[in-house]
Amino acid sequence: MSSAGRKTVLGALLRDPMGAFGLALVVLFVAMALFAPWIAPADPIKLNVTQKFQPPSLDHLAGTDQLGRDLLSRIIFGARTALSIAVTSVGMAGLAGLILGMIAGFGPRWLDAILVLVFDSLSSLPMIMFALAVITVVGPGTGTLILVVVLVSVPAYARLIRAQTLALAGADFIVAERAMGASGTRILLRHMLPNVVGPLVILLSMDIPVVIMLEAGLSYLNLGVRPPTPSWGNILYDGYTSLRSAPYMVLVAGLPLVLSTLGFTFLGEGLRDALDPRLKGRGHR
Amino acid sequence: MTPLLSIAGICVDLQSGGWLSPGGGARVNILSDISLDLAGGETLGLVGESGSGKTTLARAVLGLQPTSAGTIRFKGADLCGPADFHAIRRSTALMFQDAAASLSPRMTVGQAVIEPFAIHHESVADRRAKAAELLAEVGLPPEMAARFPHELSGGQARRVGVARALALKPALVIADEPTAGLDVSVQAEILNLMADLKDRHGLSYLIITHNLALVRHVADRIAVLYLGRLVETGPTRQIFAAPRHPYTRSLIAAEPKPDPRRRRRDLAIKGEIPSILRRPQGCEFHTRCPVAKDICRSAAPALQALGPGHSVRCHFPETHDKGG
């Protein structure tokens, strides 16, 4: 796509209030994650038992937890944990889905049949159940989380890409490429790829909050990120156990979870509207 | 002299439906025993109704459609493996019926016309200049190179298709309905352009169309397809002056005439082309033939030669009738 095309997608996204709001939230969380060591007011894992259960104040803007750690810093570093897991796993799953989907859609029929069977078997497993099973076998941790997310989400991405590829395979411009003598690799990379990634990007952006939630959920159950690494799920759990003495903890950990979910979902929906060819040209023609 | 392209006994069969669908798994004969020669510098018009297999034949020539029997020879060499088809794709260009759809939607016109060089790893010193040169050859301004396919008119897209077809200086251009969906004036422009380029580059054309007026003007020879079978082939002038197959006669008679009273209603073809899934017994055309007799329902006629380069597949090739 030309730079002009990119500009109009961004323009359409910014013109849509929900999309702009989503983008702003996402940029905020990404900035938090990237620059966590510089913007966090304190060390997120430094204990200070004399300062435990401090309600929000000027010293600790979001208060402290049962071990006296600064909650705002833990939230900021929690963004880093949540986003790095979500982006890594969704990115890896997206890439694997893209490659497998294009192979299934463009390759020989027997390979397609095998891949579709694998996708269907994998996607018939409920995510949480599957996650628990894998954690039981491999043990909890960041790597396990990423593995679960990749295994569970690859089928959806691969199926989307496969359908797009199949639809394109009979298109005149693809037949024209073949008639000109183009190799399969060239057709896949230069002509299929740019035309199938759009919908995948939207789906990936909408799946990031799902993974953030899964990470928080598993960490809440003590099956995800190992303490003392800050995670929104850990903080939520700590808040839950001390709900009576420090009710603000649950709120402080829940808020970024809600906002990041909203942000990525709005961004995904905004992107979908901005990239949808049927809506293209709306408002600037 | 060996013909540029020589097709002998080509058959194409397809599997109908999946093996679970009713009547599925049956082999359907799309093209049967097609033999054609095309000499260098010659224009061959391939005529037939929708579903007669014209486009399938073009795709089979380029190896885009697997054949179940027969041989294709290009410049005297048999095409049998992927490497051979790669070679014929290098020196043959296919122009699509829907020119705009045959251009990659996210590539500019400039990139599209240069694409053949990239595919065949042929270096171009100055891509921009080469694109402009190719566009100029089809009468398009160089600014057009920055456009995307969806920004082109039908005639412009067609010209871009011609420009891309010419990029590698092909020996043969296969044009699928080169004038379909264009205004009459634009049709004429495209045909004149194709004729100019033929003279300039010594091209051969295989023109696929249902438009008789078109082949009458541009083709040296005509081949008429009906339900995947060659029913008549011969020099254009001869076929139009004295069509021998009743189907050819009906097609010619159905052509609009300046004087409507001269139109032959007795030769009008009745009904629709039969489904290829249920081929009629005997002669395929007997269900619609104005002169069919008993033998036509039981025995399929063979292709018989009537004169130099003129052959017909009919039990009763008419000789006396001058075809309207």
Interface residues (C-beta under 8 A of the other chain):
Chain A: M1 S2 A171 D172 F173 V175 A176 E177 R178 A179 M180 G181 A182 S183 R186 R190 H191 P194 N195
Chain B: R59 L62 L64 H86 R89 R90 A93 L94 F96 D98 A101 S102 L103 S104 P105 R106 T108 E115 P116 I119 H120 R164
